[in-house]
């Protein structure tokens, strides 16, 4: 059963006041800093369900993370319980060849306050605070810069590169969706050999100044001093990192 207070406790916040942009930003950032983006169940042979009670139990009660359908699906439920107007949107992730993936490739959220916002607690390395749903406006989350472009139908989220260019992350339209519409693609993402989720095991979590990521048995830490890669001794050490750095205790 969905418990708003328990969810807020999971991300280290308490509800304060009516829905507004400040509260939305605080919830979004706290969620990202507390709940890892991870695909561990896929590599454990545990099917990922989009049943709301199953997602809540996994993330809140079992102190786990998940991938976009779980993270943004549950975050939408939290926002809704706090009085926000939330709309689920389908996004298509950018590919190396410049094209975009299929519909329902990724789940993002539109949140309507005095103006519309884009929220995304489930893309892995992306904006930490919601950004205005306003094409052409450069916005920052304190670490990276983002902007949206629009061709009349599709919006494209772009991230600024160090060389001055912009890299597309995903494209999306404003067509409202329901969580069950993502079910078929959720199965594809966790079973297809072409899915990057089936190719490697990954857990990642932002820190106040960077990010910590565990890919199989490689521990990657980024921050103001740069990037550090550490090859762990084996699975026992990887499980220890999951427990100590991500708060994940697997059976």
N, C-alpha and C positions, 0 to 999 in steps of 0.2 A: 504494500500500500504506500502511495506517495506521501512523504512527510517533508514538508517544506523546511521545518526547523532542522531536521536531521541532515538534509541536503546542504543547507547553509552552514551547518557545523562542519560538514565534510570539506567545504572550501574555505573555512575559517572566517566566515562573515555572519552578521546578524542583520535582519531586515530593518532598514531605517527609512521611514517616510514613504511617500507616494512615488509611483514610477516617474523617473526623470532621467536625463542623460547622465548625470553624475552617478546615480545608483547603477544604471546599466553598465557604465564603464567599470565601476568597482566590481560588480558581479562577474563581468567578462574577464577581467584581468585575474581576479582571485581564482576563478575556475581554471584558467590556463595554468596558473602557478601551482595548483593543487592536484589536478587530475591529468595523468599522463595520456599522451596519444600512444596507443600500443596495439599490436596485433598478435599478442601471445596466444590467444585461444585458437587462432587459425593453425598455429604450429603445434598445438597440443591436441588437435583433432576434436575440439569442442565447438559445435556449431554456434554461430552468433545469431541471436534472435532479436527481432525488432519489437517484440512484445514489451510494452512500457514497463510492466512490473519486473520483467527479467533484466532490462537495462538498469532500472533503479537499484535492484538488488545487487547487481554486479558492481556498479560504480559507487553507490553510497554505502551499502551494507558490507560488501566484500572489499571495499577500498581499492578497487581496480580502476583502470582506465578503459579505453576503447578506441574505435576509429570513428569517422565522421558521423555515420548514421546514429551511432550510440551517443556520442558526445553532444552533438548539436540537437539530436532528438530529445535527449533528457534536459539539456539546457533550455530548450524551448518550453518544456513543461514547467521548469522552475520559473522562467519569466512569466509565463501565463498565470501561475499560482500567485505571483506577486502583483498581478494587475497590468502587466505589459500587453500590448497588442502585438502578437508575433505571427509571422507568416513563413512557412517553410518554402524554400526555393530550391530548384534543381540547378546544379552547376556542372560544367564539363571541364575537366582538368586539362591544362595545357600539355601538349606533347613536345618531344624534342624536335620534331619536324615542322613545328609551327601550327599544327592543327590542334583541335580540341577533342577530348574523349566523348563518349556517348552521353545522352541524357541520363540523369540520375547517377552520374559518376561520383558526384559529391553533393552533400547537403549543406546549405547555408541558410541564414535566417535574416529576414527583414523585420525590423522593429520600428513601429510607428509611434513617435512622440509628437512634439511640435513640428518636427521634420523627420523624414525616414532615415534609418541607420542600417548599415550592414553589420551583422554580428556573425562570428565564426570561431567557435571554441574547438573545432575539430579538424583543422587542416595540418596540424603539426607545427611547422615553423612559419607563422604568419602573424598578422597584426594582433597585438595584445589587448588593445582597447578598440571598441567598435569604431567604424569610420562612417562619415556622412555619406548617404547614398546620393552623391552629387558629382556628376561627371566633370572631369577637368580640374578638380580641386586637389592639390597635393596635400596629403595629410601624414602625420607621423604618430607613432606610438611611443616615441622617446628613443627608439633604437633604429628603426627603419622608416623609410618614406614609401607611401603608397598613393595610387590614384586610380580612378575609374574612368574608362572611356565608354562611349555609347554610340551605336550606329543607328539608333532608332528603335531597335528591338533588343539586341543583346548588349549587356554590360560586360566589360572585361576588367578584372582586377589586375593591376600591374604593380610590380615592386621595383624600386629604384636600385640600380647596381652601382658598385663603386666606380665603374668606368664612366658613369654619367648616363648610361642607357636605362631602358626599362624592360623588365622581363614579365610577360604575362603569366599569371598563376591559374586563373580559370575564367570561364565565361558563364554568364547566367542571364535568364530572363526573369521578369517579375510575375510570371504565372504562378498562382498559389498551388501548392502541392500538399498531399497528406503523407504521413510517415509510411503507410502501407504501399504507396507507389514506389518506394525505394527498395522494397523487399526483394524483387527479382535481381536487381543489380547488386544488392548486398550478398546474395548467394554467389553471383559471378565473382565478386571481389575476393571472396574467401575460398573459392574452389578452382578458378581458372589458372592454368600454368602461365598465362600471359599477365596475370595480375601481379603488380609489384608487391602486394601484400603476401602472396604465397612464396615469393622468391627469397625473402629474408625475414628474420625475426627482428622486430624493432620496438624499442620503448624510448620515448623522448619527452622531455619536460623543460620548459623555460625556467631560468633562474632570474633573480633580479637584474643581473648584469650580462646574462648570456644564455647558455643552453647546455644540458647534459643529455647524451644520447647513448643508448646501448644497442648496437647492431650485432646480433649473434653474440660473439664473445669479445667484441671490440668496444671499448668505452671511449667516447669522444666528448671532450669538454671544450666549450668555447666561451670566451669572455673578453674583457678589455685587453688582456695580454696575448690574445690570439687563440689558436686551436691546438689542443693536445690530444693525441691518440695513444691509447694504452691497450695492448693486446693482453687480455686476461688469460690466466693459466688454463682455464677450462670451465665446464658447466657449473661446478660447485661455486666458483668465484663469481660467475655471472649471476647465479641465484642470490648470492650474498649482496651483490650490487643492487639487484632488484629490491631486496628487502631494505637495505640501508639507505639507498639514495632515492628510491621511488616509492617506498612504502608498500610494495607488492609482495605478498606472501602466497606463493603457489603451493598447491597440494603436492 
